[in-house]
Amino acid sequence: MVMAIIATRIDGRLVHGQVANLWTTKLQATRILVVDDKVSQSAIEKSGLRMAAPTSVRLSVLPIKTAGEHILAHKYDSQKVFIVAKTPAPLLELVKMGVPIDEINVGNMSQTDETRSITRSVNVVDEDVKNFEELDKLGVHLINQMAPGDTPVEFMPLLKK
């Protein structure tokens, strides 16, 4: 069986220039799977994501439970799926459902009044930290890599600073 998931990234902007062009091209993804309960309910946000996605790539914007069910039902096995979420929470839920995610690239988490900065592009709240720690305990390798040309850095030591 061909494993469909080729990469998983946390990016607060979901599908934008970097994900749409650089990452999708480098990974040769055939489908971008955005996992987000709120965004999946918003026609406006979904159409914005569709406009940002490359025309050569299929885009699915699904609630967490549906995304997990589709993956576990082997719905995307013939495809190269690139999973994108805004925070670690949906990915942790997928892992707990049994979705085989080996590595997560923590690329970009937007700054708000509640967040603290981990790197130039990654800002977290306490809940994110708990979720990252749980993912780490579950054996998911966490890296920080902004663009495909950058050297990946181990993420957990950054979190502990």
C-alpha positions as CSV (number, residue, x, y, z in Angstrom):
1,M,0.0,0.0,0.0
2,V,1.2,3.4,-0.9
3,M,1.1,5.9,2.0
4,A,-0.7,9.0,0.9
5,I,0.7,11.5,3.4
6,I,4.0,12.9,2.1
7,A,4.3,15.9,4.4
8,T,2.5,17.7,7.3
9,R,2.9,21.3,8.0
10,I,1.6,23.8,10.6
11,D,1.1,27.1,9.0
12,G,-1.2,29.8,10.3
13,R,-1.8,31.1,6.8
14,L,-2.7,27.6,5.5
15,V,-2.4,27.9,1.8
16,H,-0.5,30.9,0.6
17,G,2.6,31.6,-1.6
18,Q,5.0,29.5,0.4
19,V,2.8,26.4,0.8
20,A,1.1,26.8,-2.6
21,N,4.3,27.3,-4.6
22,L,7.5,26.3,-2.8
23,W,6.3,23.4,-0.7
24,T,3.8,21.8,-3.0
25,T,6.3,21.9,-5.9
26,K,9.2,20.5,-3.9
27,L,7.0,17.7,-2.4
28,Q,5.3,17.1,-5.8
29,A,2.0,17.0,-3.9
30,T,-1.1,16.2,-5.8
31,R,-3.5,17.2,-3.0
32,I,-3.4,19.8,-0.3
33,L,-5.5,18.7,2.7
34,V,-6.4,21.6,5.0
35,V,-7.6,20.2,8.3
36,D,-9.6,22.9,10.2
37,D,-13.0,22.6,11.7
38,K,-13.8,26.4,11.4
39,V,-12.3,27.0,8.0
40,S,-14.1,24.0,6.5
41,Q,-17.4,25.7,7.5
42,S,-16.6,29.0,5.8
43,A,-17.3,29.3,2.1
44,I,-15.4,32.6,1.9
45,E,-12.2,31.2,3.5
46,K,-12.5,28.1,1.3
47,S,-12.7,30.1,-1.9
48,G,-9.7,32.1,-0.8
49,L,-7.7,29.0,-0.3
50,R,-8.8,27.6,-3.6
51,M,-7.6,30.8,-5.3
52,A,-4.2,30.4,-3.6
53,A,-3.8,26.7,-4.4
54,P,-1.9,25.9,-7.6
55,T,-4.3,24.8,-10.4
56,S,-2.3,21.5,-10.8
57,V,-3.1,20.4,-7.2
58,R,-6.4,19.3,-5.7
59,L,-7.5,21.0,-2.5
60,S,-9.6,19.6,0.3
61,V,-10.7,21.7,3.2
62,L,-12.1,19.3,5.8
63,P,-13.1,19.2,9.5
64,I,-10.7,17.1,11.6
65,K,-12.9,14.1,12.0
66,T,-13.8,13.9,8.3
67,A,-10.2,14.3,7.2
68,G,-9.1,11.5,9.6
69,E,-11.9,9.2,8.4
70,H,-11.0,9.8,4.7
71,I,-7.3,9.1,5.3
72,L,-8.0,6.0,7.3
73,A,-10.5,4.7,4.7
74,H,-7.6,5.0,2.2
75,K,-9.4,7.5,0.1
76,Y,-6.2,9.3,-1.0
77,D,-3.9,6.3,-1.3
78,S,-3.1,6.9,-5.0
79,Q,-2.3,10.6,-4.3
80,K,0.5,12.5,-2.7
81,V,-1.2,14.4,0.2
82,F,0.3,17.4,1.9
83,I,-1.6,18.1,5.2
84,V,-1.7,21.7,6.4
85,A,-3.2,22.9,9.7
86,K,-3.0,26.2,11.6
87,T,-2.0,24.8,15.0
88,P,-0.9,21.4,16.4
89,A,-4.4,20.6,17.8
90,P,-6.0,19.2,14.7
91,L,-2.9,17.2,13.9
92,L,-2.8,15.7,17.4
93,E,-6.5,14.7,17.0
94,L,-5.6,13.0,13.7
95,V,-2.7,11.1,15.3
96,K,-5.0,10.0,18.1
97,M,-7.5,8.7,15.5
98,G,-4.7,6.5,14.1
99,V,-3.6,8.7,11.1
100,P,0.1,7.8,10.5
101,I,1.8,11.2,10.8
102,D,5.5,10.6,11.4
103,E,6.8,14.2,11.1
104,I,5.3,17.7,11.4
105,N,7.0,20.8,10.1
106,V,6.1,23.7,12.4
107,G,6.4,26.4,9.8
108,N,4.5,29.4,10.8
109,M,2.2,30.3,13.7
110,S,0.9,33.8,13.7
111,Q,1.5,36.3,16.5
112,T,-1.4,37.5,18.6
113,D,-1.7,39.2,22.0
114,E,-1.9,35.8,23.7
115,T,1.2,34.2,22.0
116,R,4.8,34.1,22.9
117,S,7.5,33.9,20.3
118,I,9.5,30.6,19.8
119,T,11.2,31.6,16.5
120,R,10.8,34.5,14.2
121,S,7.9,32.8,12.6
122,V,6.4,30.6,15.3
123,N,4.3,32.0,18.1
124,V,2.5,29.7,20.6
125,V,0.0,29.8,23.5
126,D,0.2,27.3,26.4
127,E,-2.3,24.9,24.7
128,D,-0.1,24.7,21.7
129,V,2.9,23.8,23.9
130,K,0.9,21.0,25.6
131,N,-0.2,19.7,22.2
132,F,3.4,19.8,20.9
133,E,4.6,17.9,24.0
134,E,1.9,15.3,23.5
135,L,2.7,14.9,19.8
136,D,6.4,14.4,20.8
137,K,5.4,11.8,23.4
138,L,3.4,10.0,20.8
139,G,6.6,9.7,18.7
140,V,5.9,12.4,16.1
141,H,9.1,14.1,14.9
142,L,8.7,17.9,15.1
143,I,10.9,20.1,13.0
144,N,10.9,23.8,12.2
145,Q,11.6,24.7,8.5
146,M,10.3,27.8,7.0
147,A,11.1,27.2,3.3
148,P,12.2,24.1,1.5
149,G,15.7,25.5,1.0
150,D,16.1,26.1,4.8
151,T,17.8,23.5,7.0
152,P,15.3,21.8,9.2
153,V,15.8,22.4,12.9
154,E,14.6,20.2,15.8
155,F,11.5,21.9,17.2
156,M,11.2,20.5,20.8
157,P,14.5,22.2,22.0
158,L,13.2,25.5,20.6
159,L,10.0,25.0,22.6
160,K,11.9,24.4,25.9
161,K,14.0,27.6,25.7
